[in-house]
Amino acid sequence: MAENRWLKRFLQTPIEKHDSAPWANIEKTKPVSNVAIPSEEEVNNAKQWVDMNQK
């Protein structure tokens, strides 16, 4: 029973933080598909992060 409580609590906590993701600050959405379009600044920030963290 204790294992089930731990599993339930563990599954409720988010694994990843998406606060700094480029789609976190949505500038607009496409009308038909409802796809989020990030601002140009967010796209540049995401590209810089990827370029710095390449292996």
C-alpha positions in Angstrom: 0.0 0.0 0.0 2.9 2.4 0.8 4.3 1.8 -2.7 1.1 2.8 -4.3 1.1 6.1 -2.4 4.7 6.8 -3.5 3.8 6.0 -7.1 0.8 8.2 -7.0 2.8 11.2 -5.6 5.6 10.6 -8.0 3.3 10.6 -11.1 1.7 13.9 -10.0 5.0 15.8 -10.1 6.1 17.1 -13.5 9.3 15.7 -14.9 10.3 18.5 -17.2 9.9 22.3 -16.7 8.7 24.0 -19.9 8.9 27.6 -18.6 11.8 28.4 -20.9 10.5 26.5 -24.0 10.0 28.6 -27.1 6.3 27.7 -27.2 5.8 29.0 -23.6 5.4 32.5 -24.9 3.0 32.1 -27.8 2.7 35.1 -30.1 -0.1 33.8 -32.3 -1.7 30.5 -33.5 -2.5 29.2 -36.9 -6.3 29.5 -37.5 -7.1 26.0 -38.8 -4.6 23.8 -37.1 -4.3 25.8 -33.9 -0.5 25.4 -34.0 1.4 27.8 -31.6 3.8 30.3 -33.3 6.4 31.6 -30.9 7.8 35.1 -31.1 11.1 35.6 -33.0 12.9 36.3 -29.7 11.9 33.0 -28.2 13.1 31.1 -31.4 16.5 32.9 -31.2 16.8 32.0 -27.5 16.0 28.4 -28.2 18.6 28.3 -31.0 21.2 29.8 -28.8 20.5 27.3 -26.1 20.8 24.4 -28.6 24.0 25.8 -30.0 25.6 26.2 -26.6 24.6 22.7 -25.4 25.7 20.7 -28.5 28.0 17.8 -27.9 
